[in-house]
Amino acid sequence: MNEILEVANTVLDEVISVRRDIHAHPELHLDNPKTQTRILESLENLPLEVTTGENLTSVVADLKGTKTSEGPTILLRADTDALPMDEDSGETFCSVEPGRAHACGHDAHTAMLVGAAKVLSEMRDQFSGTVRFMFQPGEEGAGGARIMIDEGVLENVTRAFAIHVTPNLPAGFVGCRPGAMLASTDELKVTVTGQGGHASTPHLCADPIPPMASMINSLQTSVTREINAFDPALVTVAHVEAGTTTNVIPEKAFFEGTIRCVSESTRNQIKESVVRVCEQIAKAHKCFADVTITEGYPVTVNDASEAARFALLCEKTIGEGSFFEFPSPVMGGEDFSYLLQKVPGVMAFLGVCPEDIENSLTAPPCHSNRMRINESALLYGVALHTAVALEGG
């Protein structure tokens, strides 16, 4: 396994170069043409069967092993899209696109998978079957994984693997867990309608603001009083709008947020609770609540056997003590969950805390405008992708 790290190190400079190029030119949602072109250029002259997506700018590349004539198909996945936000990291290769930033590490994911494709192309005699490299746009809310599944990316796949970087783990450490790894990601929107009027005569109105405030507080209570504490759920209200000035009671008030759960049963229970709480509070205030819950990504569930296999593989590849098991799920979400509903597999987190930050818990996290990573740690991501492919075939 030391050989894997050594070979991965030979492509690290190129991995960093690819990452920085993609980082400087972030693209959103399902349409990532520049990123797709950069991936295709990086995969040129490798012994790959390459196809591109019909309904999104994806890249799928198959590498056939030569060890024996038959074997499994192992899927390795990276997401390619960025976030609609500005970057203030101070890096020399910052985003040149206003309102777009690779603040979730997808540039690193893509670069590591390119590196693994190069390494495994030189090691074809060490595995059987097929390694499928899945470069997927649209993870940040657009559900690109589901589209790629519809286009056949899981055909003949035996199992799947993905890495997500995080600045909040020390560089080179890897975290994972069996079962629920990441939460579901549903969206909540509530419009409270009452009767507007003059702020001096609230008795002649049906003010929607007090019931809205009560709803927001009561939703937190409903979670703690209706949901088992050992099957956690989270309701966060992140956007509130009401009124236009100081002396007018508005007719409508609006709020929206996210619902996160780590089991499908609790996910269904929370939906029922949210609707009931909002509608009944509105009724008590002589108002009406229009509650919309838009289903997002499902819970990301790591296969228990694959997680145990990966834990051993990580220790062999990176070194003893490099792996630790997450004590609980992470409340973020991932559309890799769609793949794990179809085939057994694992999503793991790779620590990339910058060298100048002593405590990784204080590092700007994913989705921060100041997020940075330790690029030397991308070596371990390349090595882990490679090891998973070799061990599987």
Secondary structure, 3 states (H helix, E strand, C coil): CHHHHHHHHCCHHHHHHHHHHHHHCCCCCCCCHHHHHHHHHHHCCCCEEEEECCCCCCEEEEEECCCCCCCCEEEEEEECCCECCCCCCCCCCCCCCCCCECCCCHHHHHHHHHHHHHHHHCCHHHCCCEEEEEEECCCCCCCHHHHHHHCCCCCCCCEEEEEEEECCCCCCCEEECCEEEECCCEEEEEEEECECEECCCHHHCECCHHHHHHHHHHHHHHHHHHCCCCCCEEEEEEEEEECCCCCEECCEEEEEEEEEECCHHHHHHHHHHHHHHHHHHHHHCCCEEEEEEECCCCCEEECHHHHHHHHHHHHHHCCCCCEEECCCCECCCCCHHHHHCCCCEEEEEEECCCCCCCCHHHCCCCCCCCCCCCHHHHHHHHHHHHHHHHHHC
